[in-house]
Amino acid sequence: KFNMVDRLVTNFHLPKSSLLMLVSALADREFILHAYEEAIRHDYRFYSFGDAMLIL
């Protein structure tokens, strides 16, 4: 039996990573790009020890 999630807590990941593909499964490209633009603008930290995001 397959289940589906409707929210995800994750970090900001490297471009072209499989983890970024996971995030893209829950939101479209424009939504993800906007989130990353906001993160860069506000000096969020990326990768494993960086800031987290919640996708609802």
Backbone as CSV, one residue per row, in Angstrom:
resi,resn,N_x,N_y,N_z,CA_x,CA_y,CA_z,C_x,C_y,C_z
1,LYS,0.835,-1.176,0.000,0.000,0.000,0.000,0.885,1.247,0.000
2,PHE,0.585,2.170,-0.909,1.311,3.432,-0.975,0.557,4.499,-0.189
3,ASN,1.300,5.360,0.454,0.724,6.504,1.156,1.316,7.775,0.579
4,MET,0.668,8.880,0.834,1.120,10.160,0.302,1.176,11.171,1.438
5,VAL,2.163,12.042,1.404,2.265,13.103,2.408,1.701,14.399,1.837
6,ASP,1.262,15.283,2.708,0.774,16.579,2.245,1.539,17.738,2.882
7,ARG,2.643,17.408,3.561,3.529,18.430,4.120,4.919,17.816,4.314
8,LEU,5.931,18.692,4.359,7.307,18.208,4.469,8.155,19.249,5.186
9,VAL,8.947,18.822,6.160,9.967,19.664,6.789,11.297,19.197,6.230
10,THR,12.058,20.117,5.658,13.323,19.761,5.025,14.258,20.960,5.024
11,ASN,15.497,20.741,4.654,16.479,21.820,4.534,16.420,22.410,3.132
12,PHE,17.191,23.457,2.913,17.398,23.985,1.569,18.556,23.193,0.968
13,HIS,18.322,22.551,-0.161,19.265,21.590,-0.730,20.042,22.158,-1.914
14,LEU,21.088,21.428,-2.289,21.892,21.793,-3.451,21.087,21.645,-4.738
15,PRO,21.366,22.508,-5.726,20.714,22.336,-7.028,21.066,20.970,-7.619
16,LYS,20.134,20.401,-8.342,20.303,19.120,-9.042,20.498,17.935,-8.101
17,SER,20.170,18.080,-6.835,20.310,16.951,-5.912,19.017,16.141,-5.880
18,SER,19.133,14.897,-5.480,17.940,14.056,-5.376,17.004,14.579,-4.288
19,LEU,17.559,15.218,-3.262,16.716,15.786,-2.206,15.891,16.964,-2.721
20,LEU,16.456,17.724,-3.638,15.688,18.807,-4.248,14.568,18.233,-5.114
21,MET,14.803,17.092,-5.717,13.750,16.417,-6.481,12.612,15.990,-5.552
22,LEU,12.948,15.558,-4.355,11.930,15.198,-3.368,11.049,16.404,-3.054
23,VAL,11.668,17.549,-2.824,10.926,18.775,-2.545,10.028,19.124,-3.732
24,SER,10.537,18.954,-4.931,9.782,19.278,-6.139,8.566,18.382,-6.338
25,ALA,8.533,17.266,-5.660,7.363,16.391,-5.753,6.158,17.001,-5.038
26,LEU,6.398,17.927,-4.113,5.308,18.535,-3.346,4.918,19.928,-3.817
27,ALA,5.755,20.559,-4.604,5.465,21.925,-5.047,6.028,22.134,-6.447
28,ASP,5.410,23.022,-7.201,5.888,23.241,-8.568,7.179,24.060,-8.586
29,ARG,7.794,24.109,-9.745,9.100,24.739,-9.922,9.102,26.197,-9.473
30,GLU,8.087,26.964,-9.857,8.027,28.384,-9.503,7.951,28.596,-7.991
31,PHE,7.193,27.769,-7.317,7.075,27.862,-5.858,8.425,27.615,-5.198
32,ILE,9.118,26.576,-5.654,10.432,26.237,-5.095,11.438,27.350,-5.375
33,LEU,11.466,27.853,-6.610,12.397,28.933,-6.947,12.134,30.174,-6.099
34,HIS,10.881,30.492,-5.894,10.544,31.653,-5.061,11.026,31.448,-3.619
35,ALA,10.835,30.256,-3.092,11.295,29.957,-1.729,12.811,30.111,-1.624
36,TYR,13.543,29.631,-2.619,15.000,29.738,-2.597,15.452,31.191,-2.762
37,GLU,14.756,31.964,-3.595,15.078,33.386,-3.742,14.889,34.120,-2.416
38,GLU,13.804,33.829,-1.723,13.558,34.433,-0.410,14.637,34.017,0.593
39,ALA,15.018,32.760,0.570,16.051,32.264,1.486,17.375,32.983,1.249
40,ILE,17.731,33.172,-0.004,18.978,33.874,-0.335,18.888,35.336,0.101
41,ARG,17.763,35.960,-0.176,17.569,37.370,0.179,17.681,37.594,1.695
42,HIS,17.251,36.631,2.484,17.268,36.768,3.947,18.447,36.041,4.612
43,ASP,19.437,35.677,3.803,20.671,35.049,4.307,20.434,33.755,5.076
44,TYR,19.491,32.938,4.615,19.291,31.627,5.230,20.504,30.756,4.931
45,ARG,20.739,29.788,5.789,21.840,28.850,5.584,21.319,27.631,4.828
46,PHE,22.136,27.099,3.956,21.749,25.975,3.118,22.470,24.700,3.557
47,TYR,22.058,23.589,2.993,22.664,22.262,3.145,22.347,21.621,4.494
48,SER,23.127,20.680,4.887,22.788,19.813,6.019,22.613,20.531,7.354
49,PHE,23.395,21.550,7.620,23.296,22.246,8.902,22.672,23.624,8.745
50,GLY,21.909,23.789,7.692,21.279,25.081,7.425,19.883,25.190,7.997
51,ASP,19.196,26.216,7.534,17.827,26.462,7.976,16.871,25.467,7.328
52,ALA,15.742,25.305,7.944,14.732,24.371,7.440,13.565,25.136,6.834
53,MET,12.790,24.435,6.029,11.554,24.994,5.493,10.442,23.978,5.687
54,LEU,9.245,24.492,5.792,8.056,23.658,5.929,7.204,23.886,4.697
55,ILE,6.961,22.838,3.947,6.102,22.920,2.765,4.748,22.346,3.145
56,LEU,3.717,23.167,3.012,2.352,22.735,3.330,1.527,22.614,2.069
